[in-house]
Amino acid sequence: MASSTAANSSSIIRSSSIPKPQSRSTTISSLSFLSTLNSSSTSFPTLRHTISHANPIRAVSTVDFAVHRPAQAQTQKQTRPAILVSEKLGEAGLEVLRELSDVDCLYDLSPQELASKISNYDALIVRSGTKVTRDVFEAAKGRLKVVGRAGVGIDNVDLQAATEFGCLVVNAPTANTVAAAEHGIALLTAMSRNIAQADASVKAGKWQRSKYTGVSLVGKTLAVMGFGKVGSEVARRAKGLGMHVIAHDPYAPADRARAIGVELVTFEQAISTADFISLHMPLTPNTKNVFNDDTFSKMKKGIRIINVARGGVINEDALVRALDSGVVAQAALDVFAEEPPPKDSKLVQHENVTVTPHLGASTKEAQEGVAIEIAEAVIGALKGELSATAVNAPMVAPEVLSELAPYVQLAEKLGRLAVQLVKGGTGIKAVKIVYKSARGPDDLDTRLLRAMITKGIIEPISNMYINLVNADFTAKQKGLRISEERVSTDSSLENPIDSIKVLISNVESKFESAISEKGDISIEGRVKDTIPHLTCIGSFGVDASLEGNIILCKQVDQPGMIGTVGNILGEHNVNVSFMSVGRTSRRQKAIMAIGVDEEPATEVLKKIGEVPAIEEFVFVKL
């Protein structure tokens, strides 16, 4: 029965005959909760994920005393993870991969060939030529855990599908930044002085100085469309050439632009006032063909365009028309909607167009840097570390990850405990998480903790595996609404969190003492000496280490209870790791928490339930 009396005190009693749990340090890598999803034979953590369409989530118990857990794969001999490299990668990167994994380099695979082979690999590394579609993720059958894009753009990877399947996508955005920016400037200067055309003319035996008169860059306005890493580096270099630089990027901070003397303007202002336009935007549904007939019509006559970003942002037929009409005087293109472009492409053959075969990142230094950067990102992700270049997971700063490490474990344990208290047959639809902390909202990043609680709630009652990549998506798919609340305390700022409370509303509990006065299943925990502890269940204060297996008993607070239950367990060779008692007041009701190394047999649990002073109990696995 549920207690209606609030806990006035937490009287904790430990059996002197039972040793306290050993305090051990807990180290968690930046995304180590990914490693707990292991169900393959690889030595690195796996991220297996099988889509389940059950909705809403339903708790299932096989017997009265046991809470159902997802079937775990049989322990297998551990092997090195397998990585497929589908496009050429620098040898330095391959060496990094080969140190810790088995690597297959299979180039020029058709979509069908890739789909047929992908289920044999834990990670896939691609450049821009391989399309990683939903079909690929489905064909992987849950094994594919990481996709690494050796470069910046990720428009060839279906991020939605990757997220749904819990697959982390990482890229290598920094190593080729300078190379791409330098190529953009090279095209800018080559185009303005007709270098390519003049070179071809001289080699053809001609000497046409007047035909190839160019234009100066000094004092001209360059509009940088997309002010990310590459765009900002192009802007720096263009400023050095004496150009006036403006930029358009809806997400770029104005102070960063001002720091290098660049003015952020609207899209319309950029295209209507620029003498040169340099494109550095990603290819998305919103940017596809954004430069079209209508856009060109709003530009200055004689505009010059450079594109080292993505070919699909320009409607190539519209660009040909703009070149023919003179609206666009020249174009310098490193990328195309279709690569390689058709041999009879009017755009490529146009006399006022300078073209290169996607050479933006093609320097020896950039190729080696990209290879190493993506190799390290993929290996780190397979180890369970959250790469700083992950593109489909929220970024959590390394110092935050380190500080939250013990609370990550607490969050998952609370989620696992909470769901095992739900009575079978009742759908879980609403979960509330309450963080007590002395820190303000801006100093407490709870995304990782929320993901871990989601993981703890969903995994024990489904065949899905949850990580930071797919936690929010999976919760939404399951119809599970998760809300968060922060409660300010006057405690020390040294600890990020005092306690975490998990409440599940509108459900029945198989352990009625877990029901709060408001009718929710309510449990609360905190970290003590790096170990997660349960500190409150329902209205009862307790002190139980959240490790291994726990028996929770509601009992009459009377002498001899610890010994009675301990004797039952001892008679059946069940080792007790700890035992603690929390009560509301003397000689009233109490909650006894018993940690056991082994799962007691059903008859042992029945004997505990038959003790007259025990009103209810539940066995949980953490």
C-alpha positions in Angstrom: 0.0 0.0 0.0 1.1 3.5 -0.6 2.3 5.5 2.4 0.5 8.8 2.9 2.9 10.0 5.5 5.8 12.2 4.3 9.2 11.2 5.5 10.1 13.3 8.4 13.5 11.8 8.7 15.6 9.2 7.0 16.8 6.7 9.6 19.4 4.6 7.9 20.4 1.3 9.5 23.2 -0.9 8.2 23.6 -4.4 9.3 27.0 -4.7 11.1 27.3 -8.3 10.0 27.1 -7.4 6.4 30.0 -5.5 4.8 29.3 -2.2 3.1 29.9 -2.1 -0.6 33.4 -1.4 -1.6 33.9 2.1 -2.9 35.3 2.0 -6.3 36.1 4.7 -8.8 33.9 5.0 -11.8 35.3 6.3 -15.0 33.1 7.0 -18.0 34.4 8.0 -21.4 32.7 10.9 -23.1 30.1 8.7 -24.7 30.7 5.6 -22.7 27.0 4.8 -22.3 27.2 3.9 -26.0 29.5 1.1 -24.9 26.9 -0.4 -22.7 24.8 -1.3 -25.7 27.3 -4.0 -26.7 25.7 -7.0 -28.3 28.2 -8.0 -30.9 31.5 -9.7 -30.7 33.7 -6.7 -31.4 36.0 -5.5 -28.7 34.8 -2.0 -29.2 31.3 -1.0 -27.9 28.6 -1.7 -30.4 25.5 0.4 -31.1 23.1 -2.3 -32.2 19.7 -0.9 -32.8 16.5 -2.7 -33.9 13.4 -0.7 -34.7 10.4 -1.5 -32.6 7.0 -0.1 -33.4 5.4 -0.8 -30.1 3.6 2.3 -28.9 3.1 3.2 -26.2 5.9 1.6 -24.1 4.5 -1.2 -22.0 6.2 -2.9 -19.1 6.2 -6.7 -19.2 7.0 -9.0 -16.3 7.4 -12.7 -16.7 6.6 -13.6 -13.1 5.5 -11.7 -10.1 9.0 -11.4 -8.8 11.1 -10.7 -11.9 11.1 -7.8 -14.3 11.6 -8.6 -17.9 14.9 -7.5 -19.5 15.8 -7.5 -23.2 17.5 -10.6 -24.4 21.2 -10.2 -24.4 23.4 -11.7 -27.1 25.4 -14.7 -26.1 28.9 -13.8 -25.0 31.2 -14.4 -27.9 34.9 -14.3 -28.4 35.8 -10.7 -28.8 37.2 -9.6 -32.2 38.4 -6.3 -33.6 35.8 -4.0 -35.1 35.4 -4.1 -38.9 35.6 -0.9 -40.9 34.7 -0.4 -44.5 36.5 2.4 -46.4 34.5 2.9 -49.7 36.6 5.7 -51.1 40.3 6.5 -51.2 41.7 7.6 -47.9 45.2 8.7 -47.1 47.6 6.1 -45.9 48.2 7.9 -42.6 44.5 7.5 -41.8 44.5 3.9 -42.8 47.4 3.2 -40.5 45.4 4.7 -37.6 42.5 2.5 -38.4 44.5 -0.7 -38.8 46.1 -0.3 -35.4 42.8 -1.0 -33.7 40.5 -2.5 -36.3 40.2 -4.7 -39.4 39.9 -2.5 -42.5 38.6 -3.3 -45.9 39.2 -0.8 -48.7 36.5 -1.5 -51.4 36.2 1.3 -53.8 33.6 2.1 -56.5 30.9 0.0 -54.9 27.4 0.3 -56.5 24.5 1.1 -54.1 23.5 -2.6 -54.3 27.0 -3.8 -53.5 27.3 -1.5 -50.6 24.0 -2.6 -49.2 24.9 -6.3 -49.6 28.2 -5.9 -47.7 27.4 -3.3 -45.0 26.0 -5.7 -42.4 29.5 -7.1 -42.0 30.9 -3.8 -40.7 30.8 -1.7 -37.6 31.8 1.6 -39.3 31.8 3.0 -42.8 34.1 5.8 -44.1 33.2 7.7 -47.2 34.0 10.8 -49.1 31.5 12.7 -51.2 30.9 10.0 -53.8 29.2 7.3 -51.7 25.6 7.8 -50.9 24.7 6.5 -47.5 21.0 6.1 -47.8 18.2 4.7 -45.6 18.6 1.5 -47.6 22.2 1.2 -46.4 21.2 1.6 -42.7 18.4 -0.9 -43.1 20.7 -3.4 -44.8 23.2 -3.0 -41.9 20.7 -4.8 -39.6 21.8 -2.7 -36.6 25.5 -3.4 -36.8 26.6 -0.1 -38.4 27.5 2.2 -35.5 29.5 5.0 -37.1 29.6 6.7 -40.5 32.7 8.8 -41.0 32.6 11.5 -43.8 36.2 12.3 -44.8 35.5 16.0 -45.4 33.0 18.7 -44.4 29.7 18.2 -46.3 27.4 15.5 -45.2 24.6 15.8 -47.8 25.4 12.4 -49.1 24.5 10.8 -45.7 20.8 10.4 -44.7 21.1 11.9 -41.3 17.5 11.2 -40.4 17.9 7.5 -41.0 21.3 7.5 -39.2 19.6 9.0 -36.2 16.7 6.6 -36.2 19.1 3.7 -36.3 21.3 5.1 -33.6 24.3 5.5 -35.9 26.7 8.3 -35.1 27.8 10.4 -38.1 31.1 12.2 -37.8 33.0 14.4 -40.3 36.4 16.0 -40.7 35.6 19.7 -40.9 38.9 21.2 -39.9 41.7 19.5 -41.8 40.7 20.7 -45.3 39.5 24.1 -44.3 42.6 26.0 -45.4 42.9 23.9 -48.6 39.3 24.7 -49.6 39.7 28.4 -48.8 43.0 28.6 -50.8 41.3 26.9 -53.7 38.5 29.4 -53.6 40.9 32.3 -53.6 42.9 30.6 -56.5 39.7 30.3 -58.5 38.8 33.9 -57.7 42.1 35.3 -58.9 42.4 32.9 -61.9 38.9 33.9 -63.0 39.4 37.6 -62.6 42.6 37.5 -64.8 41.4 34.8 -67.2 44.4 32.6 -66.4 42.9 29.3 -67.6 41.7 30.7 -70.9 44.9 32.6 -71.6 47.0 29.5 -70.8 45.0 27.4 -73.3 45.2 30.2 -75.9 49.0 30.4 -75.6 49.4 26.6 -75.8 47.3 26.7 -79.0 49.9 29.0 -80.6 47.9 32.3 -80.1 48.9 35.6 -78.5 45.7 37.4 -77.5 46.6 39.9 -74.9 43.6 42.2 -75.4 41.1 39.4 -75.4 42.0 38.3 -71.9 42.1 41.6 -70.1 41.0 41.0 -66.6 39.5 42.9 -63.7 41.1 44.1 -60.5 40.1 42.8 -57.0 41.1 45.8 -55.0 38.0 47.8 -53.8 35.6 45.2 -55.2 32.8 43.7 -53.0 32.9 40.0 -52.3 29.8 38.4 -50.8 30.7 35.2 -48.9 27.5 33.0 -48.9 28.0 30.8 -45.9 30.2 32.1 -43.1 31.4 28.8 -41.6 35.0 27.6 -41.3 35.8 27.8 -45.0 33.8 30.9 -45.7 35.5 32.8 -42.9 39.0 31.8 -44.1 38.1 32.9 -47.6 37.0 36.3 -46.1 40.3 36.7 -44.3 42.3 36.1 -47.4 40.0 38.3 -49.6 40.5 41.2 -47.0 44.2 40.7 -47.6 43.7 41.3 -51.3 42.1 44.6 -50.6 38.5 43.5 -51.1 35.4 44.7 -49.2 33.8 41.6 -47.8 30.2 41.1 -46.8 28.7 37.8 -45.8 25.3 36.1 -45.5 24.8 33.2 -43.0 21.7 33.1 -40.8 23.6 31.2 -38.1 26.9 33.1 -38.0 27.5 35.2 -34.9 27.9 38.9 -35.8 30.8 39.4 -33.3 32.8 36.7 -35.1 32.2 38.5 -38.4 33.1 41.9 -37.0 36.3 40.5 -35.6 37.7 40.0 -39.1 36.1 43.1 -40.6 33.1 41.4 -42.3 29.6 42.8 -42.3 26.7 40.3 -42.1 23.9 41.1 -44.4 20.7 39.6 -45.7 20.6 37.2 -48.7 19.0 39.9 -50.9 21.6 42.5 -49.9 24.5 40.2 -50.6 23.4 39.1 -54.1 22.4 42.6 -55.2 25.5 44.6 -54.0 28.3 42.1 -54.7 30.8 42.2 -57.5 31.9 38.7 -56.7 30.0 35.9 -54.9 31.8 33.0 -53.3 29.6 30.1 -52.2 30.3 28.1 -49.0 26.9 26.8 -48.0 25.9 23.2 -47.4 23.5 21.5 -49.8 20.1 21.1 -48.0 16.5 21.1 -49.1 16.5 24.9 -48.4 19.7 25.7 -50.4 19.2 23.3 -53.4 19.0 25.4 -56.5 18.9 28.6 -54.4 20.8 30.3 -57.2 18.3 30.2 -60.1 16.8 32.4 -62.7 15.1 34.6 -60.2 18.3 35.0 -58.1 20.5 35.8 -61.0 18.0 38.5 -62.1 18.5 40.4 -58.9 22.3 40.5 -59.3 24.5 43.3 -60.7 25.2 42.8 -64.4 28.7 41.4 -64.7 28.7 39.5 -61.4 31.3 36.8 -61.0 30.6 33.6 -59.1 32.9 31.1 -57.4 31.7 27.8 -56.0 33.9 25.4 -54.0 31.0 24.2 -51.8 28.3 22.0 -53.4 27.2 22.0 -57.0 23.5 21.5 -56.2 23.1 25.0 -54.8 23.3 26.4 -58.3 20.7 25.6 -61.0 23.2 24.9 -63.7 20.8 25.5 -66.6 19.9 28.9 -65.1 23.6 29.7 -64.7 24.2 29.0 -68.5 21.4 31.4 -69.3 22.8 34.0 -67.0 26.2 33.7 -68.6 24.8 33.9 -72.1 22.8 37.0 -71.3 25.8 38.7 -69.6 24.2 39.0 -66.2 27.0 36.7 -65.0 30.3 37.7 -66.5 32.2 34.7 -65.3 32.0 31.6 -63.1 34.7 29.5 -61.5 33.4 26.1 -60.4 35.0 23.3 -58.5 31.8 21.3 -57.9 28.8 20.3 -59.9 25.3 18.9 -59.5 26.5 15.7 -61.1 30.1 14.6 -60.7 31.8 14.1 -63.0 29.6 16.4 -65.2 28.5 15.2 -68.7 31.2 15.6 -71.3 28.8 17.7 -73.4 27.9 20.0 -70.5 27.1 23.5 -71.8 28.2 24.9 -68.5 31.6 23.2 -68.5 32.3 24.0 -72.1 31.3 27.7 -71.7 34.2 30.0 -72.6 33.5 32.2 -69.6 33.6 29.4 -67.1 36.8 28.1 -65.3 36.4 24.5 -64.0 38.3 22.1 -61.7 37.4 18.5 -60.8 36.4 19.0 -57.1 39.9 19.9 -56.0 39.0 22.0 -53.0 40.5 19.6 -50.5 43.2 18.2 -52.8 46.4 19.2 -51.3 48.9 16.7 -49.9 48.6 18.3 -46.5 44.8 18.4 -46.5 44.5 14.8 -47.7 46.7 13.5 -44.9 45.0 15.7 -42.3 41.5 14.7 -43.3 42.5 11.0 -43.3 43.9 11.2 -39.8 41.1 13.4 -38.5 38.3 11.1 -39.7 40.2 7.9 -38.7 40.6 9.3 -35.1 37.0 10.4 -35.0 35.7 7.0 -36.1 38.0 5.0 -33.8 37.0 7.3 -30.9 33.3 6.8 -31.6 33.7 3.0 -31.7 35.4 3.2 -28.3 32.4 5.1 -27.0 33.8 8.6 -27.1 31.7 11.4 -28.4 33.6 13.0 -31.2 33.7 16.8 -31.3 32.8 16.5 -35.0 29.6 14.5 -34.5 26.9 16.0 -36.7 23.8 14.2 -35.5 24.3 14.3 -31.8 24.2 17.3 -29.5 27.7 18.6 -28.7 28.7 18.3 -25.1 32.0 19.9 -24.1 34.7 17.6 -22.9 34.9 19.3 -19.5 31.2 18.9 -19.0 31.4 15.2 -20.0 34.1 14.7 -17.4 32.2 16.4 -14.7 29.0 14.6 -15.4 30.6 11.2 -15.6 29.3 9.8 -12.3 25.9 11.4 -12.8 25.6 9.7 -16.2 25.6 6.3 -14.5 23.1 7.5 -11.8 20.7 8.7 -14.5 20.6 5.4 -16.3 20.3 3.4 -13.1 17.3 5.6 -12.0 15.7 5.1 -15.3 16.1 1.3 -15.1 14.8 1.2 -11.6 11.8 3.4 -12.3 10.6 1.3 -15.3 10.9 -1.9 -13.2 8.5 -0.4 -10.7 5.8 0.0 -13.3 3.1 -2.7 -13.1 2.8 -4.7 -16.4 0.0 -3.7 -18.7 0.1 0.0 -18.1 1.6 2.3 -20.8 4.3 4.8 -19.9 3.6 8.1 -21.5 4.9 10.8 -19.3 8.2 11.1 -17.4 9.4 14.1 -15.4 13.0 14.6 -14.4 13.9 17.0 -11.6 17.5 18.1 -11.1 18.4 19.8 -7.8 21.5 22.0 -8.2 23.1 25.1 -7.0 24.0 26.1 -10.5 21.9 28.1 -12.9 20.3 26.7 -16.0 23.1 28.1 -18.2 25.7 26.2 -16.2 24.0 22.8 -16.2 23.8 20.9 -19.5 21.3 18.0 -18.9 21.0 16.6 -22.4 23.3 13.7 -21.7 21.5 12.9 -18.4 18.1 13.0 -20.2 19.4 10.6 -22.8 20.6 8.2 -20.2 17.3 8.3 -18.3 15.5 7.6 -21.6 17.9 4.8 -22.2 17.3 3.3 -18.8 13.5 3.5 -19.2 13.2 2.1 -22.7 15.9 -0.5 -23.0 14.7 -2.9 -20.3 11.2 -3.2 -21.9 11.9 -3.2 -25.6 14.4 -4.5 -28.1 15.8 -1.0 -28.9 19.2 0.3 -27.9 19.4 3.9 -26.9 22.2 6.5 -27.1 22.7 10.2 -27.3 22.1 10.1 -31.0 18.6 8.6 -31.0 17.3 9.1 -27.4 15.0 12.1 -28.1 13.9 10.6 -31.4 13.1 7.2 -29.9 11.2 8.8 -27.0 9.1 10.8 -29.4 8.5 7.7 -31.6 7.4 5.8 -28.6 4.9 8.5 -27.6 7.0 9.1 -24.4 6.9 12.7 -23.2 9.9 13.7 -21.1 9.9 17.0 -19.3 12.7 18.5 -17.1 12.7 20.8 -14.1 15.6 22.4 -12.3 15.3 23.2 -8.6 17.8 25.6 -7.1 19.5 24.7 -3.8 22.0 26.5 -1.5 24.6 23.7 -1.8 28.1 24.0 -3.0 28.7 25.0 -6.7 31.5 22.4 -6.8 29.1 19.6 -7.5 27.0 20.1 -10.7 24.0 18.2 -9.3 22.8 17.5 -5.8 20.2 14.9 -6.8 18.1 13.6 -9.7 14.5 12.7 -9.3 12.5 10.6 -11.8 8.7 10.6 -11.8 6.4 8.5 -13.9 2.8 9.6 -13.9 -0.5 7.9 -14.7 0.8 4.4 -14.1 0.3 1.6 -11.6 3.2 0.4 -9.6 4.1 -3.2 -8.7 5.6 -1.7 -5.5 3.0 0.7 -4.1 5.4 2.3 -1.7 7.1 3.9 -4.7 4.0 6.0 -5.2 4.3 9.6 -4.1 1.5 11.7 -2.5 0.7 13.1 -5.9 0.2 9.6 -7.3 3.4 9.3 -9.4 6.1 6.7 -9.2 8.9 8.7 -7.6 12.5 7.8 -7.0 15.5 10.0 -6.3 19.2 9.5 -6.2 22.5 11.1 -5.8 26.2 10.4 -6.3 28.3 9.5 -3.2 32.0 8.9 -3.6 31.4 8.4 -7.4 28.8 5.6 -6.7 25.1 6.2 -7.6 22.8 5.9 -4.7 19.1 5.6 -4.3 18.1 8.2 -1.6 14.3 8.3 -1.8 11.6 6.0 -3.0 8.0 7.3 -2.8 7.9 9.0 0.6 10.6 6.9 2.2 14.2 8.0 2.6 16.7 5.2 1.9 20.4 4.8 1.2 21.0 2.0 -1.3 23.8 1.6 -3.7 22.4 1.4 -7.3 24.5 -1.6 -8.4 23.7 -5.1 -9.4 20.5 -6.7 -8.0 18.3 -5.1 -5.3 15.4 -6.4 -3.3 13.1 -3.6 -2.0 10.8 -4.5 0.9 8.2 -2.5 2.7 8.0 -3.8 6.2 6.8 -3.0 9.7 9.7 -1.3 11.5 10.5 -3.9 14.2 13.6 -5.7 15.6 14.9 -8.7 13.8 13.9 -7.9 10.2 17.5 -7.6 8.9 18.4 -11.0 10.4 15.2 -12.7 9.2 15.7 -11.7 5.6 19.4 -12.2 5.7 19.0 -15.8 7.0 16.6 -16.7 4.2 19.1 -15.4 1.6 22.0 -17.1 3.4 20.3 -20.5 3.6 20.0 -20.4 -0.2 23.6 -19.3 -0.8 22.6 -15.8 -2.0 25.4 -13.4 -1.1 24.3 -10.0 0.3 26.4 -7.0 -0.7 24.6 -4.4 1.4 21.5 -3.9 3.4 20.0 -0.6 4.6 16.7 0.5 6.1 14.9 3.8 5.7 11.8 4.7 7.8 9.4 7.5 8.3 9.4 7.2 12.1 10.2 4.7 14.8 8.1 1.5 15.0 6.1 2.5 12.0 6.7 1.6 8.3 10.2 1.2 6.7 11.8 0.3 3.4 14.6 -2.2 3.5 16.9 -2.3 0.5 19.0 -5.4 0.1 21.8 -5.7 -2.5 22.5 -9.3 -3.7 25.2 -10.7 -6.0 23.0 -13.3 -7.5 19.4 -13.4 -8.7 17.4 -15.3 -6.0 15.3 -18.2 -7.2 11.6 -17.7 -7.3 11.0 -19.8 -4.1 13.6 -17.7 -2.2 11.7 -14.5 -3.1 8.4 -16.2 -2.1 9.8 -17.0 1.3 10.8 -13.3 1.8 7.3 -12.3 0.8 5.8 -14.7 3.4 7.6 -13.0 6.3 4.6 -11.6 8.3 6.1 -8.1 8.8 6.8 -7.6 5.1 3.9 -6.0 3.4 5.3 -5.9 -0.2 8.5 -6.3 -2.0 10.0 -6.2 -5.5 13.2 -7.5 -7.1 15.0 -5.3 -9.6 18.0 -5.7 -11.8 20.2 -2.7 -12.5 
